[in-house]
Amino acid sequence: MVDVTLRLSSIVATTKDRWDFQPYSLQERGPCNVPPQYRKNTFWGYDSETESSGYYARIAEEYRQEGDPDRAWCLEFNAEYICWCEAEFIPAATNRQRSYWRVHRTARTDLGCDILISETPAGEYRERSPSSHTPRTPRSPITEAESEAEEPEAITVHPPNTEEE
């Protein structure tokens, strides 16, 4: 006998499912202004190590298993894609550089922050073309794959010729 558990987020489309995420950087974390309906399992907190405030989340109760770490993950809300992302603090390597935040992936499902497409008001979430992307800051590295990316081939569809020759 096989025991199978299906999670709602694996069946229903979320905003992160519709986003071809690319890492990006921020000089500062965003303000405490995420609309309440999108806050989910997040909380606002202060981190003395990075001397910054921001949103955090712990593994949601419905996903918690014995042995899971009791830690908070730094999150950043991407308002353009209506999606939570994980962020990490990158300290300055020298006195001439500035520290920054690297937003490196969409938030893990077990953090309980997935936003369903059906939870977004009509018109607030819109499908985006695969070529659209989050603007990069000067600190964001461009990967080799991105620099070699080709534009998709244009395909033109013509209606069938109904005239008889």
N, CA and C atoms as an extended XYZ file, in Angstrom:
495
Properties=species:S:1:pos:R:3:atomname:S:1:resname:S:1:resid:I:1 pbc="F F F"
N         0.851       -1.181        0.000 N   MET     1
C         0.000        0.000        0.000 CA  MET     1
C         0.894        1.241        0.000 C   MET     1
N         0.564        2.198       -0.845 N   VAL     2
C         1.326        3.432       -0.965 CA  VAL     2
C         0.498        4.575       -0.391 C   VAL     2
N         1.107        5.344        0.509 N   ASP     3
C         0.441        6.496        1.106 CA  ASP     3
C         0.851        7.740        0.335 C   ASP     3
N        -0.118        8.421       -0.280 N   VAL     4
C         0.166        9.595       -1.097 CA  VAL     4
C        -0.547       10.799       -0.498 C   VAL     4
N         0.176       11.913       -0.368 N   THR     5
C        -0.411       13.154        0.104 CA  THR     5
C        -0.278       14.185       -1.004 C   THR     5
N        -1.403       14.723       -1.419 N   LEU     6
C        -1.394       15.775       -2.430 CA  LEU     6
C        -1.555       17.110       -1.734 C   LEU     6
N        -0.735       18.048       -2.078 N   ARG     7
C        -0.813       19.387       -1.520 CA  ARG     7
C        -1.543       20.281       -2.520 C   ARG     7
N        -2.387       21.160       -2.004 N   LEU     8
C        -3.158       22.058       -2.845 CA  LEU     8
C        -2.257       22.831       -3.793 C   LEU     8
N        -1.099       23.299       -3.312 N   SER     9
C        -0.229       24.111       -4.157 CA  SER     9
C         0.343       23.324       -5.326 C   SER     9
N         0.320       21.997       -5.252 N   SER    10
C         0.830       21.213       -6.377 CA  SER    10
C        -0.229       21.022       -7.454 C   SER    10
N        -1.494       21.385       -7.158 N   ILE    11
C        -2.581       21.210       -8.105 CA  ILE    11
C        -3.024       22.551       -8.694 C   ILE    11
N        -3.037       23.587       -7.878 N   VAL    12
C        -3.539       24.890       -8.271 CA  VAL    12
C        -2.371       25.797       -8.654 C   VAL    12
N        -2.554       26.597       -9.692 N   ALA    13
C        -1.488       27.484      -10.176 CA  ALA    13
C        -1.227       28.617       -9.191 C   ALA    13
N         0.052       28.859       -8.936 N   THR    14
C         0.465       29.968       -8.079 CA  THR    14
C         1.178       31.008       -8.932 C   THR    14
N         1.366       32.194       -8.366 N   THR    15
C         2.048       33.250       -9.099 CA  THR    15
C         3.488       32.845       -9.424 C   THR    15
N         4.133       32.090       -8.536 N   LYS    16
C         5.517       31.694       -8.827 CA  LYS    16
C         5.593       30.648       -9.943 C   LYS    16
N         4.514       29.885      -10.142 N   ASP    17
C         4.492       28.904      -11.232 CA  ASP    17
C         4.507       29.585      -12.598 C   ASP    17
N         4.043       30.814      -12.652 N   ARG    18
C         3.909       31.530      -13.918 CA  ARG    18
C         5.058       32.511      -14.167 C   ARG    18
N         6.125       32.425      -13.353 N   TRP    19
C         7.219       33.392      -13.443 CA  TRP    19
C         8.517       32.668      -13.738 C   TRP    19
N         9.168       33.044      -14.803 N   ASP    20
C        10.492       32.504      -15.132 CA  ASP    20
C        11.510       33.315      -14.334 C   ASP    20
N        11.656       32.977      -13.056 N   PHE    21
C        12.458       33.758      -12.117 CA  PHE    21
C        13.932       33.816      -12.512 C   PHE    21
N        14.507       34.987      -12.364 N   GLN    22
C        15.936       35.212      -12.539 CA  GLN    22
C        16.428       35.959      -11.298 C   GLN    22
N        17.533       35.541      -10.687 N   PRO    23
C        18.040       36.243       -9.497 CA  PRO    23
C        18.301       37.723       -9.788 C   PRO    23
N        18.121       38.528       -8.757 N   TYR    24
C        18.395       39.968       -8.866 CA  TYR    24
C        18.879       40.483       -7.522 C   TYR    24
N        19.358       41.714       -7.496 N   SER    25
C        19.925       42.295       -6.280 CA  SER    25
C        19.196       43.561       -5.869 C   SER    25
N        19.258       43.852       -4.562 N   LEU    26
C        18.664       45.062       -3.998 CA  LEU    26
C        19.670       45.694       -3.045 C   LEU    26
N        19.705       47.000       -3.007 N   GLN    27
C        20.565       47.678       -2.042 CA  GLN    27
C        19.959       47.588       -0.639 C   GLN    27
N        18.633       47.648       -0.561 N   GLU    28
C        17.928       47.574        0.717 CA  GLU    28
C        16.708       46.692        0.555 C   GLU    28
N        16.279       46.104        1.657 N   ARG    29
C        15.047       45.331        1.622 CA  ARG    29
C        13.859       46.277        1.556 C   ARG    29
N        12.756       45.773        1.020 N   GLY    30
C        11.567       46.591        0.848 CA  GLY    30
C        10.906       46.971        2.160 C   GLY    30
N         9.998       47.963        2.102 N   PRO    31
C         9.299       48.421        3.302 CA  PRO    31
C         8.203       47.447        3.727 C   PRO    31
N         7.659       47.690        4.897 N   CYS    32
C         6.582       46.862        5.453 CA  CYS    32
C         5.257       47.346        4.878 C   CYS    32
N         5.006       47.017        3.606 N   ASN    33
C         3.802       47.526        2.947 CA  ASN    33
C         3.093       46.488        2.078 C   ASN    33
N         3.343       45.210        2.304 N   VAL    34
C         2.687       44.170        1.516 CA  VAL    34
C         1.217       44.097        1.923 C   VAL    34
N         0.303       44.073        0.950 N   PRO    35
C        -1.122       43.981        1.288 CA  PRO    35
C        -1.403       42.755        2.167 C   PRO    35
N        -2.292       42.901        3.140 N   PRO    36
C        -2.563       41.820        4.101 CA  PRO    36
C        -2.898       40.473        3.464 C   PRO    36
N        -3.636       40.470        2.339 N   GLN    37
C        -4.030       39.204        1.728 CA  GLN    37
C        -2.836       38.416        1.189 C   GLN    37
N        -1.671       39.068        1.020 N   TYR    38
C        -0.489       38.385        0.493 CA  TYR    38
C         0.550       38.066        1.569 C   TYR    38
N         0.314       38.481        2.791 N   ARG    39
C         1.322       38.274        3.847 CA  ARG    39
C         1.470       36.819        4.253 C   ARG    39
N         0.419       36.051        4.135 N   LYS    40
C         0.453       34.604        4.386 CA  LYS    40
C         1.143       34.266        5.714 C   LYS    40
N         2.206       33.468        5.657 N   ASN    41
C         2.921       32.978        6.836 CA  ASN    41
C         4.128       33.862        7.176 C   ASN    41
N         4.144       35.096        6.679 N   THR    42
C         5.288       35.975        6.909 CA  THR    42
C         5.090       36.813        8.165 C   THR    42
N         6.174       37.343        8.655 N   PHE    43
C         6.119       38.304        9.755 CA  PHE    43
C         7.231       39.324        9.543 C   PHE    43
N         7.021       40.533       10.071 N   TRP    44
C         8.002       41.608        9.960 CA  TRP    44
C         8.950       41.492       11.141 C   TRP    44
N        10.238       41.585       10.895 N   GLY    45
C        11.200       41.468       11.983 CA  GLY    45
C        12.469       42.252       11.724 C   GLY    45
N        13.309       42.303       12.750 N   TYR    46
C        14.598       42.999       12.678 CA  TYR    46
C        15.708       41.986       12.880 C   TYR    46
N        16.749       42.070       12.056 N   ASP    47
C        17.909       41.185       12.167 CA  ASP    47
C        19.106       42.021       12.606 C   ASP    47
N        19.593       41.769       13.812 N   SER    48
C        20.709       42.562       14.337 CA  SER    48
C        22.014       42.285       13.586 C   SER    48
N        22.143       41.096       13.001 N   GLU    49
C        23.365       40.766       12.255 CA  GLU    49
C        23.498       41.633       10.997 C   GLU    49
N        22.399       41.826       10.285 N   THR    50
C        22.437       42.637        9.056 CA  THR    50
C        21.979       44.069        9.316 C   THR    50
N        21.531       44.324       10.540 N   GLU    51
C        21.024       45.638       10.934 CA  GLU    51
C        19.937       46.126        9.977 C   GLU    51
N        19.003       45.224        9.669 N   SER    52
C        17.918       45.586        8.759 CA  SER    52
C        16.616       44.928        9.192 C   SER    52
N        15.530       45.557        8.789 N   SER    53
C        14.197       45.007        9.015 CA  SER    53
C        13.686       44.442        7.710 C   SER    53
N        12.802       43.468        7.809 N   GLY    54
C        12.222       42.891        6.612 CA  GLY    54
C        11.252       41.782        6.956 C   GLY    54
N        10.720       41.173        5.925 N   TYR    55
C         9.797       40.061        6.107 CA  TYR    55
C        10.573       38.760        6.264 C   TYR    55
N        10.018       37.860        7.081 N   TYR    56
C        10.613       36.548        7.345 CA  TYR    56
C         9.492       35.520        7.360 C   TYR    56
N         9.858       34.251        7.243 N   ALA    57
C         8.887       33.156        7.386 CA  ALA    57
C         9.606       31.936        7.929 C   ALA    57
N         8.869       31.157        8.693 N   ARG    58
C         9.342       29.860        9.179 CA  ARG    58
C         8.562       28.780        8.444 C   ARG    58
N         9.034       27.560        8.496 N   ILE    59
C         8.306       26.459        7.855 CA  ILE    59
C         6.892       26.410        8.437 C   ILE    59
N         5.905       26.411        7.571 N   ALA    60
C         4.502       26.407        7.985 CA  ALA    60
C         4.159       25.099        8.689 C   ALA    60
N         3.242       25.189        9.632 N   GLU    61
C         2.853       24.012       10.434 CA  GLU    61
C         2.449       22.820        9.575 C   GLU    61
N         1.694       23.063        8.503 N   GLU    62
C         1.216       21.946        7.682 CA  GLU    62
C         2.338       21.216        6.956 C   GLU    62
N         3.517       21.832        6.876 N   TYR    63
C         4.668       21.207        6.213 CA  TYR    63
C         5.748       20.764        7.201 C   TYR    63
N         5.632       21.169        8.452 N   ARG    64
C         6.672       20.906        9.444 CA  ARG    64
C         6.811       19.407        9.722 C   ARG    64
N         8.053       18.962        9.726 N   GLN    65
C         8.362       17.567       10.044 CA  GLN    65
C         9.389       17.542       11.161 C   GLN    65
N         9.463       16.435       11.836 N   GLU    66
C        10.437       16.307       12.917 CA  GLU    66
C        11.847       16.524       12.359 C   GLU    66
N        12.617       17.329       13.038 N   GLY    67
C        13.989       17.579       12.612 CA  GLY    67
C        14.156       18.817       11.750 C   GLY    67
N        13.031       19.451       11.331 N   ASP    68
C        13.143       20.679       10.538 CA  ASP    68
C        13.783       21.771       11.391 C   ASP    68
N        14.645       22.574       10.793 N   PRO    69
C        15.278       23.644       11.571 CA  PRO    69
C        14.258       24.708       11.973 C   PRO    69
N        14.386       25.222       13.187 N   ASP    70
C        13.507       26.296       13.633 CA  ASP    70
C        14.226       27.609       13.368 C   ASP    70
N        14.218       28.015       12.118 N   ARG    71
C        14.878       29.245       11.729 CA  ARG    71
C        13.944       30.042       10.846 C   ARG    71
N        14.255       31.297       10.689 N   ALA    72
C        13.454       32.165        9.831 CA  ALA    72
C        14.229       32.439        8.547 C   ALA    72
N        13.542       32.375        7.426 N   TRP    73
C        14.135       32.682        6.127 CA  TRP    73
C        13.815       34.137        5.788 C   TRP    73
N        14.793       34.866        5.268 N   CYS    74
C        14.586       36.243        4.815 CA  CYS    74
C        13.787       36.204        3.519 C   CYS    74
N        12.725       36.982        3.469 N   LEU    75
C        11.888       37.028        2.274 CA  LEU    75
C        11.760       38.447        1.767 C   LEU    75
N        11.515       38.547        0.485 N   GLU    76
C        11.274       39.829       -0.163 CA  GLU    76
C        10.049       39.639       -1.049 C   GLU    76
N         9.120       40.590       -1.002 N   PHE    77
C         7.917       40.499       -1.827 CA  PHE    77
C         8.170       41.204       -3.148 C   PHE    77
N         7.971       40.489       -4.251 N   ASN    78
C         8.119       41.083       -5.572 CA  ASN    78
C         6.721       41.514       -6.022 C   ASN    78
N         6.470       42.822       -5.957 N   ALA    79
C         5.134       43.348       -6.271 CA  ALA    79
C         4.782       43.201       -7.745 C   ALA    79
N         5.774       43.224       -8.617 N   GLU    80
C         5.497       43.089      -10.047 CA  GLU    80
C         4.908       41.713      -10.354 C   GLU    80
N         5.451       40.682       -9.732 N   TYR    81
C         4.998       39.309       -9.991 CA  TYR    81
C         4.091       38.769       -8.889 C   TYR    81
N         3.803       39.592       -7.882 N   ILE    82
C         2.958       39.209       -6.746 CA  ILE    82
C         3.440       37.863       -6.198 C   ILE    82
N         4.696       37.846       -5.772 N   CYS    83
C         5.336       36.593       -5.388 CA  CYS    83
C         6.379       36.832       -4.300 C   CYS    83
N         6.445       35.909       -3.332 N   TRP    84
C         7.474       35.952       -2.296 CA  TRP    84
C         8.740       35.285       -2.818 C   TRP    84
N         9.879       35.883       -2.478 N   CYS    85
C        11.182       35.367       -2.894 CA  CYS    85
C        12.102       35.289       -1.679 C   CYS    85
N        13.060       34.379       -1.746 N   GLU    86
C        14.065       34.270       -0.693 CA  GLU    86
C        15.220       35.205       -1.006 C   GLU    86
N        15.702       35.888        0.035 N   ALA    87
C        16.797       36.838       -0.119 CA  ALA    87
C        17.920       36.482        0.847 C   ALA    87
N        19.135       36.775        0.427 N   GLU    88
C        20.281       36.550        1.310 CA  GLU    88
C        21.141       37.808        1.347 C   GLU    88
N        21.694       38.078        2.511 N   PHE    89
C        22.526       39.254        2.706 CA  PHE    89
C        23.934       38.951        2.214 C   PHE    89
N        24.459       39.829        1.367 N   ILE    90
C        25.823       39.685        0.851 CA  ILE    90
C        26.643       40.827        1.443 C   ILE    90
N        27.516       40.523        2.420 N   PRO    91
C        28.305       41.595        3.043 CA  PRO    91
C        29.353       42.140        2.076 C   PRO    91
N        29.726       43.381        2.308 N   ALA    92
C        30.757       44.020        1.487 CA  ALA    92
C        32.082       43.295        1.689 C   ALA    92
N        32.778       43.029        0.594 N   ALA    93
C        34.070       42.336        0.667 CA  ALA    93
C        35.191       43.293        1.080 C   ALA    93
N        35.026       44.553        0.754 N   THR    94
C        36.030       45.567        1.111 CA  THR    94
C        35.306       46.819        1.582 C   THR    94
N        36.052       47.757        2.131 N   ASN    95
C        35.460       49.024        2.577 CA  ASN    95
C        34.941       49.860        1.416 C   ASN    95
N        35.413       49.597        0.222 N   ARG    96
C        34.995       50.372       -0.949 CA  ARG    96
C        33.695       49.843       -1.556 C   ARG    96
N        33.259       48.691       -1.121 N   GLN    97
C        32.019       48.102       -1.641 CA  GLN    97
C        30.901       48.276       -0.626 C   GLN    97
N        29.672       48.124       -1.106 N   ARG    98
C        28.504       48.170       -0.232 CA  ARG    98
C        27.907       46.783       -0.113 C   ARG    98
N        27.354       46.505        1.031 N   SER    99
C        26.604       45.266        1.211 CA  SER    99
C        25.324       45.370        0.394 C   SER    99
N        24.749       44.228        0.053 N   TYR   100
C        23.489       44.236       -0.695 CA  TYR   100
C        22.732       42.945       -0.424 C   TYR   100
N        21.515       42.876       -0.916 N   TRP   101
C        20.662       41.699       -0.785 CA  TRP   101
C        20.543       41.028       -2.144 C   TRP   101
N        20.760       39.740       -2.166 N   ARG   102
C        20.614       38.961       -3.398 CA  ARG   102
C        19.317       38.160       -3.286 C   ARG   102
N        18.372       38.444       -4.157 N   VAL   103
C        17.112       37.701       -4.205 CA  VAL   103
C        17.381       36.530       -5.143 C   VAL   103
N        17.491       35.322       -4.565 N   HIS   104
C        18.044       34.199       -5.324 CA  HIS   104
C        17.053       33.153       -5.791 C   HIS   104
N        15.829       33.144       -5.295 N   ARG   105
C        14.823       32.191       -5.798 CA  ARG   105
C        13.462       32.543       -5.225 C   ARG   105
N        12.417       31.958       -5.829 N   THR   106
C        11.088       32.137       -5.263 CA  THR   106
C        11.038       31.368       -3.943 C   THR   106
N        10.168       31.810       -3.057 N   ALA   107
C        10.088       31.213       -1.723 CA  ALA   107
C         9.677       29.743       -1.788 C   ALA   107
N        10.302       28.964       -0.937 N   ARG   108
C         9.982       27.533       -0.846 CA  ARG   108
C         8.513       27.361       -0.473 C   ARG   108
N         7.883       26.354       -1.027 N   THR   109
C         6.472       26.084       -0.737 CA  THR   109
C         6.243       25.821        0.747 C   THR   109
N         7.198       25.154        1.414 N   ASP   110
C         6.986       24.820        2.824 CA  ASP   110
C         7.019       26.033        3.752 C   ASP   110
N         7.340       27.209        3.233 N   LEU   111
C         7.280       28.430        4.032 CA  LEU   111
C         5.852       28.973        4.102 C   LEU   111
N         4.948       28.389        3.312 N   GLY   112
C         3.536       28.756        3.382 CA  GLY   112
C         3.223       30.135        2.833 C   GLY   112
N         3.964       30.559        1.819 N   CYS   113
C         3.784       31.904        1.256 CA  CYS   113
C         3.293       31.899       -0.183 C   CYS   113
N         2.989       30.743       -0.745 N   ASP   114
C         2.523       30.697       -2.128 CA  ASP   114
C         1.232       31.498       -2.279 C   ASP   114
N         1.153       32.261       -3.341 N   ILE   115
C        -0.041       33.056       -3.634 CA  ILE   115
C        -0.708       32.429       -4.855 C   ILE   115
N        -1.933       31.987       -4.681 N   LEU   116
C        -2.670       31.376       -5.776 CA  LEU   116
C        -3.111       32.450       -6.766 C   LEU   116
N        -3.111       32.103       -8.050 N   ILE   117
C        -3.592       33.027       -9.075 CA  ILE   117
C        -5.020       33.447       -8.735 C   ILE   117
N        -5.807       32.527       -8.235 N   SER   118
C        -7.205       32.834       -7.907 CA  SER   118
C        -7.331       33.809       -6.738 C   SER   118
N        -6.266       34.023       -5.961 N   GLU   119
C        -6.298       34.966       -4.847 CA  GLU   119
C        -5.978       36.399       -5.271 C   GLU   119
N        -5.573       36.582       -6.512 N   THR   120
C        -5.231       37.918       -6.990 CA  THR   120
C        -6.449       38.529       -7.662 C   THR   120
N        -6.733       39.786       -7.360 N   PRO   121
C        -7.885       40.437       -8.000 CA  PRO   121
C        -7.714       40.493       -9.515 C   PRO   121
N        -8.821       40.454      -10.207 N   ALA   122
C        -8.780       40.543      -11.672 CA  ALA   122
C        -8.027       41.799      -12.072 C   ALA   122
N        -7.086       41.630      -12.966 N   GLY   123
C        -6.318       42.765      -13.449 CA  GLY   123
C        -5.046       43.028      -12.672 C   GLY   123
N        -4.961       42.560      -11.416 N   GLU   124
C        -3.748       42.806      -10.642 CA  GLU   124
C        -2.625       41.875      -11.070 C   GLU   124
N        -2.973       40.616      -11.317 N   TYR   125
C        -1.966       39.677      -11.818 CA  TYR   125
C        -2.223       39.501      -13.301 C   TYR   125
N        -1.176       39.635      -14.082 N   ARG   126
C        -1.348       39.434      -15.524 CA  ARG   126
C        -0.235       38.540      -16.026 C   ARG   126
N        -0.565       37.778      -17.027 N   GLU   127
C         0.441       36.923      -17.644 CA  GLU   127
C         1.519       37.808      -18.255 C   GLU   127
N         2.751       37.383      -18.141 N   ARG   128
C         3.854       38.150      -18.696 CA  ARG   128
C         4.546       37.324      -19.757 C   ARG   128
N         5.075       38.013      -20.725 N   SER   129
C         5.773       37.302      -21.786 CA  SER   129
C         7.067       36.720      -21.249 C   SER   129
N         7.541       35.617      -21.839 N   PRO   130
C         8.777       35.010      -21.364 CA  PRO   130
C         9.968       35.956      -21.433 C   PRO   130
N         9.917       36.980      -22.262 N   SER   131
C        11.062       37.884      -22.380 CA  SER   131
C        11.065       38.965      -21.305 C   SER   131
N         9.928       39.138      -20.585 N   SER   132
C         9.927       40.154      -19.538 CA  SER   132
C        10.705       39.634      -18.341 C   SER   132
N        11.356       40.539      -17.639 N   HIS   133
C        12.162       40.129      -16.498 CA  HIS   133
C        12.234       41.265      -15.499 C   HIS   133
N        12.670       40.941      -14.297 N   THR   134
C        12.830       41.938      -13.267 CA  THR   134
C        14.028       42.810      -13.609 C   THR   134
N        13.897       44.129      -13.496 N   PRO   135
C        15.035       44.994      -13.801 CA  PRO   135
C        16.225       44.668      -12.905 C   PRO   135
N        17.397       44.752      -13.447 N   ARG   136
C        18.611       44.449      -12.698 CA  ARG   136
C        19.219       45.726      -12.139 C   ARG   136
N        19.829       45.600      -10.990 N   THR   137
C        20.595       46.705      -10.444 CA  THR   137
C        22.027       46.531      -10.927 C   THR   137
N        22.874       47.548      -10.809 N   PRO   138
C        24.251       47.416      -11.274 CA  PRO   138
C        25.019       46.273      -10.613 C   PRO   138
N        24.618       45.847       -9.425 N   ARG   139
C        25.331       44.778       -8.735 CA  ARG   139
C        24.930       43.385       -9.211 C   ARG   139
N        23.860       43.283       -9.975 N   SER   140
C        23.382       41.980      -10.398 CA  SER   140
C        24.288       41.388      -11.465 C   SER   140
N        24.845       40.225      -11.210 N   PRO   141
C        25.671       39.618      -12.247 CA  PRO   141
C        24.808       39.060      -13.364 C   PRO   141
N        25.315       39.090      -14.567 N   ILE   142
C        24.624       38.484      -15.695 CA  ILE   142
C        25.301       37.148      -15.947 C   ILE   142
N        24.501       36.107      -15.965 N   THR   143
C        25.064       34.778      -16.140 CA  THR   143
C        25.436       34.548      -17.596 C   THR   143
N        26.281       33.568      -17.822 N   GLU   144
C        26.704       33.226      -19.180 CA  GLU   144
C        25.506       32.825      -20.022 C   GLU   144
N        24.573       32.099      -19.401 N   ALA   145
C        23.388       31.645      -20.141 CA  ALA   145
C        22.550       32.837      -20.598 C   ALA   145
N        22.443       33.867      -19.746 N   GLU   146
C        21.662       35.043      -20.118 CA  GLU   146
C        22.343       35.821      -21.236 C   GLU   146
N        23.654       35.925      -21.187 N   SER   147
C        24.350       36.703      -22.200 CA  SER   147
C        24.319       36.032      -23.566 C   SER   147
N        24.123       34.726      -23.587 N   GLU   148
C        24.084       33.999      -24.851 CA  GLU   148
C        22.666       33.691      -25.303 C   GLU   148
N        21.673       34.194      -24.550 N   ALA   149
C        20.280       33.889      -24.885 CA  ALA   149
C        19.929       34.488      -26.237 C   ALA   149
N        19.209       33.717      -27.022 N   GLU   150
C        18.776       34.176      -28.337 CA  GLU   150
C        17.317       34.565      -28.270 C   GLU   150
N        16.933       35.472      -29.127 N   GLU   151
C        15.535       35.839      -29.229 CA  GLU   151
C        14.787       34.672      -29.871 C   GLU   151
N        13.538       34.410      -29.435 N   PRO   152
C        12.779       33.332      -30.057 CA  PRO   152
C        12.470       33.662      -31.517 C   PRO   152
N        12.379       32.620      -32.310 N   GLU   153
C        12.067       32.783      -33.727 CA  GLU   153
C        10.634       33.268      -33.867 C   GLU   153
N        10.405       34.265      -34.720 N   ALA   154
C         9.057       34.770      -34.963 CA  ALA   154
C         8.327       33.797      -35.877 C   ALA   154
N         7.113       33.456      -35.497 N   ILE   155
C         6.299       32.540      -36.296 CA  ILE   155
C         5.042       33.283      -36.710 C   ILE   155
N         4.749       33.303      -37.992 N   THR   156
C         3.565       33.962      -38.520 CA  THR   156
C         2.592       32.895      -38.990 C   THR   156
N         1.346       33.018      -38.529 N   VAL   157
C         0.316       32.059      -38.921 CA  VAL   157
C        -0.616       32.743      -39.899 C   VAL   157
N        -0.789       32.155      -41.080 N   HIS   158
C        -1.670       32.689      -42.102 CA  HIS   158
C        -2.928       31.832      -42.177 C   HIS   158
N        -4.073       32.463      -42.428 N   PRO   159
C        -5.299       31.657      -42.570 CA  PRO   159
C        -5.191       30.771      -43.816 C   PRO   159
N        -5.896       29.663      -43.798 N   PRO   160
C        -5.824       28.782      -44.968 CA  PRO   160
C        -6.368       29.478      -46.217 C   PRO   160
N        -5.784       29.140      -47.343 N   ASN   161
C        -6.208       29.705      -48.629 CA  ASN   161
C        -7.486       29.007      -49.047 C   ASN   161
N        -8.594       29.751      -49.074 N   THR   162
C        -9.886       29.135      -49.421 CA  THR   162
C       -10.234       29.316      -50.873 C   THR   162
N        -9.437       30.090      -51.603 N   GLU   163
C        -9.684       30.280      -53.029 CA  GLU   163
C        -9.194       29.055      -53.784 C   GLU   163
N        -9.999       28.602      -54.736 N   GLU   164
C        -9.571       27.470      -55.563 CA  GLU   164
C        -8.814       28.002      -56.753 C   GLU   164
N        -7.730       27.366      -57.062 N   GLU   165
C        -6.913       27.821      -58.202 CA  GLU   165
C        -7.307       27.138      -59.453 C   GLU   165
